[in-house]
Amino acid sequence: MRRVRAVLRQRGDAGVTITELIVTMALLSVVTTLILVMVTTVARNFTHERTATDNAMNASNGMNELTRVIRSGTALQLTGVAEQQPPFVSAGTNSVQMYVYIDADSANPRPLKVQFSIDSAGRVRETRWLATTSKSPWTFSTSSSVRTIARSVPAGAPQLFRYYDAGGDELTVPDTGTLTAAQIDLVASVQISLTVQSDTSSRVDPVTLQNTVGIPNLGVSRIKP
């Protein structure tokens, strides 16, 4: 019994060997590395999913506003101008200005002059001018209100607006940057292509939404025989 106790006492005092310690440390390193890789992967996937969702929501909100306003374009009689003016004041690849009836007071409806354009920060900005007269012929205020309807449009994105006549033929924007007066008179529909990229690292693909909007107030049928 004394010998057994002595052997057990010697083993208890000896502790772990250097080999056992090295093996334990190696196993802990492997487990720690696996955990870190797992956490990093989950965090990256979550970030990508969130960015993709943000892109989709941003593009959807912007597209809804662009569609809603452009569809409401209308021809107007302006103060001091003999002929009725078409809905579009100017029409370029990334900027459009037009007359619309939208968000009007039902008791005293007045049109708005609205402009959409992309600024240097990649924001789609909506500018509005209120009508100062209470009935036709219309005059618009020189002061305006501005708000952002979409963010993070990347440089090199497809052009925001394309214009088509009643027959479906595209009206090409000339080098001046906007359609001519003769072309503006022919516009019957607008194709909107809105691209959004919130991830500056470009690890997440951008979201592009496209919609072709007719202008019912023109009385032009877009249904072909």
C-alpha positions as CSV (number, residue, x, y, z in Angstrom):
1,M,0.0,0.0,0.0
2,R,2.8,2.4,0.8
3,R,4.4,1.7,-2.6
4,V,1.1,2.3,-4.4
5,R,0.6,5.6,-2.6
6,A,4.1,6.7,-3.4
7,V,3.6,5.9,-7.1
8,L,0.2,7.8,-7.2
9,R,1.8,10.7,-5.3
10,Q,4.6,10.9,-7.9
11,R,2.2,10.8,-10.8
12,G,0.1,13.5,-9.2
13,D,3.1,15.8,-8.8
14,A,4.3,15.2,-12.3
15,G,1.3,17.1,-14.0
16,V,1.0,17.0,-17.9
17,T,3.8,16.4,-20.3
18,I,5.1,18.9,-22.8
19,T,3.7,16.7,-25.6
20,E,0.2,16.8,-24.1
21,L,0.5,20.5,-23.7
22,I,1.5,21.0,-27.3
23,V,-1.3,18.8,-28.6
24,T,-3.9,20.7,-26.4
25,M,-2.7,24.1,-27.6
26,A,-2.8,22.9,-31.3
27,L,-6.4,21.6,-30.8
28,L,-7.4,24.9,-29.2
29,S,-5.9,26.8,-32.1
30,V,-7.8,24.8,-34.6
31,V,-11.1,25.2,-32.8
32,T,-10.5,28.9,-32.4
33,T,-9.7,29.3,-36.1
34,L,-12.8,27.4,-37.1
35,I,-14.9,29.6,-34.8
36,L,-13.4,32.8,-36.2
37,V,-13.9,31.6,-39.8
38,M,-17.5,30.8,-39.0
39,V,-18.2,34.1,-37.4
40,T,-16.5,36.0,-40.2
41,T,-18.4,34.1,-42.8
42,V,-21.8,34.7,-41.1
43,A,-21.0,38.4,-40.6
44,R,-20.0,38.8,-44.3
45,N,-23.1,37.0,-45.5
46,F,-25.3,39.1,-43.3
47,T,-23.6,42.3,-44.6
48,H,-24.1,41.2,-48.2
49,E,-27.7,40.3,-47.6
50,R,-28.4,43.6,-45.9
51,T,-26.7,45.5,-48.7
52,A,-28.6,43.7,-51.3
53,T,-31.9,44.4,-49.5
54,D,-31.0,48.0,-49.1
55,N,-30.2,48.2,-52.8
56,A,-33.5,46.6,-53.7
57,M,-35.6,48.8,-51.4
58,N,-33.7,52.0,-52.5
59,A,-34.3,51.2,-56.2
60,S,-37.9,50.2,-55.6
61,N,-38.7,53.4,-53.7
62,G,-37.1,55.6,-56.4
63,M,-38.7,53.7,-59.2
64,N,-42.2,54.1,-57.6
65,E,-41.8,57.9,-57.4
66,L,-40.4,58.2,-60.9
67,T,-43.2,56.1,-62.4
68,R,-45.9,57.9,-60.4
69,V,-44.8,61.4,-61.4
70,I,-43.9,60.7,-65.1
71,R,-47.2,58.9,-65.6
72,S,-49.0,62.2,-64.5
73,G,-47.4,64.4,-67.2
74,T,-49.7,66.8,-68.9
75,A,-49.7,69.5,-71.5
76,L,-50.4,73.0,-70.1
77,Q,-51.2,76.5,-71.3
78,L,-48.6,78.9,-69.8
79,T,-49.0,82.6,-69.1
80,G,-47.6,84.6,-72.0
81,V,-47.3,81.7,-74.4
82,A,-49.8,81.4,-77.2
83,E,-49.5,77.6,-77.8
84,Q,-50.2,74.9,-75.4
85,Q,-46.9,73.4,-74.1
86,P,-46.1,69.7,-74.1
87,P,-45.6,67.8,-70.8
88,F,-41.8,67.8,-71.2
89,V,-39.9,71.0,-70.7
90,S,-36.5,69.2,-71.2
91,A,-35.7,65.6,-71.6
92,G,-32.1,64.2,-71.3
93,T,-30.5,60.9,-70.5
94,N,-30.2,61.5,-66.8
95,S,-32.4,64.5,-66.3
96,V,-36.0,65.3,-67.1
97,Q,-38.3,68.3,-66.4
98,M,-42.0,68.2,-67.0
99,Y,-45.4,69.5,-66.0
100,V,-47.6,67.1,-64.0
101,Y,-50.8,67.0,-62.1
102,I,-50.0,65.1,-58.9
103,D,-50.4,65.6,-55.1
104,A,-52.8,68.4,-56.0
105,D,-55.5,69.9,-53.8
106,S,-58.8,68.4,-54.8
107,A,-60.7,71.7,-54.1
108,N,-58.2,73.8,-56.1
109,P,-56.0,71.5,-58.2
110,R,-52.9,73.1,-59.5
111,P,-50.1,71.5,-61.6
112,L,-46.5,71.2,-60.6
113,K,-43.3,71.5,-62.6
114,V,-41.0,68.7,-61.6
115,Q,-37.5,67.8,-62.4
116,F,-35.6,64.6,-61.8
117,S,-31.8,64.5,-62.1
118,I,-28.7,62.7,-60.8
119,D,-26.3,64.8,-58.9
120,S,-22.5,64.4,-58.4
121,A,-23.1,62.3,-55.3
122,G,-25.1,59.7,-57.2
123,R,-28.4,60.8,-55.8
124,V,-31.6,61.0,-57.8
125,R,-33.1,64.4,-56.8
126,E,-36.6,65.6,-57.3
127,T,-37.2,69.3,-57.6
128,R,-40.7,70.8,-57.5
129,W,-42.0,74.2,-58.5
130,L,-45.6,75.2,-57.4
131,A,-48.0,77.0,-59.7
132,T,-48.6,80.6,-58.5
133,T,-51.8,81.1,-60.5
134,S,-55.1,79.5,-59.6
135,K,-56.2,78.5,-63.1
136,S,-54.9,78.3,-66.7
137,P,-52.8,80.0,-68.1
138,W,-50.3,78.8,-65.5
139,T,-47.3,80.5,-64.0
140,F,-44.8,78.7,-61.8
141,S,-42.8,80.0,-58.8
142,T,-39.1,80.6,-59.1
143,S,-38.5,79.0,-55.7
144,S,-38.4,75.3,-55.4
145,S,-38.3,72.3,-53.0
146,V,-35.8,69.5,-53.4
147,R,-35.7,66.0,-52.0
148,T,-33.7,62.8,-52.6
149,I,-35.8,59.8,-53.9
150,A,-32.9,57.4,-54.5
151,R,-29.2,57.1,-53.5
152,S,-26.1,55.4,-54.6
153,V,-26.4,55.4,-58.4
154,P,-23.0,54.3,-59.5
155,A,-20.8,56.1,-62.0
156,G,-21.2,54.4,-65.4
157,A,-24.8,53.2,-64.7
158,P,-27.1,52.8,-67.7
159,Q,-28.8,56.1,-68.7
160,L,-31.8,56.8,-66.4
161,F,-34.3,57.9,-69.2
162,R,-35.0,56.8,-72.7
163,Y,-37.8,58.3,-74.8
164,Y,-40.2,56.7,-77.3
165,D,-42.8,58.0,-79.7
166,A,-46.3,56.6,-80.2
167,G,-45.0,54.0,-82.6
168,G,-42.5,52.7,-80.1
169,D,-39.5,54.1,-81.9
170,E,-36.7,55.5,-79.6
171,L,-36.1,59.2,-79.8
172,T,-32.3,59.5,-79.6
173,V,-31.0,62.3,-77.3
174,P,-28.6,64.5,-79.4
175,D,-25.2,65.7,-78.3
176,T,-26.7,68.8,-76.8
177,G,-27.9,66.6,-73.9
178,T,-31.6,67.0,-74.3
179,L,-34.3,66.2,-76.9
180,T,-35.1,69.0,-79.4
181,A,-38.4,70.8,-79.3
182,A,-39.6,68.7,-82.3
183,Q,-38.6,65.5,-80.5
184,I,-40.3,66.5,-77.2
185,D,-43.6,66.9,-79.0
186,L,-43.4,63.3,-80.1
187,V,-42.6,61.7,-76.7
188,A,-45.4,59.2,-75.8
189,S,-43.6,57.0,-73.2
190,V,-40.4,57.0,-71.1
191,Q,-38.3,54.0,-70.2
192,I,-36.7,54.3,-66.7
193,S,-33.6,52.3,-65.8
194,L,-32.6,52.9,-62.2
195,T,-29.4,51.3,-60.9
196,V,-28.4,51.3,-57.3
197,Q,-25.1,50.2,-55.7
198,S,-24.8,50.9,-51.9
199,D,-21.7,48.7,-51.5
200,T,-18.7,50.8,-52.4
201,S,-16.5,47.7,-52.4
202,S,-18.6,46.2,-55.3
203,R,-18.7,42.8,-53.6
204,V,-22.5,42.9,-53.9
205,D,-24.0,43.2,-57.4
206,P,-26.0,46.4,-58.1
207,V,-29.7,46.3,-58.5
208,T,-31.3,47.6,-61.7
209,L,-35.0,48.1,-62.1
210,Q,-36.5,49.0,-65.5
211,N,-40.0,50.2,-66.3
212,T,-41.6,51.8,-69.4
213,V,-44.2,54.5,-68.5
214,G,-46.9,55.7,-70.8
215,I,-48.5,59.2,-70.3
216,P,-52.3,58.7,-70.3
217,N,-53.0,62.4,-70.3
218,L,-51.7,62.7,-73.9
219,G,-54.5,60.5,-75.2
220,V,-52.0,58.3,-77.0
221,S,-52.8,54.6,-77.1
222,R,-49.8,52.3,-76.5
223,I,-51.7,49.2,-77.6
224,K,-50.6,48.2,-81.1
225,P,-53.0,46.5,-83.6
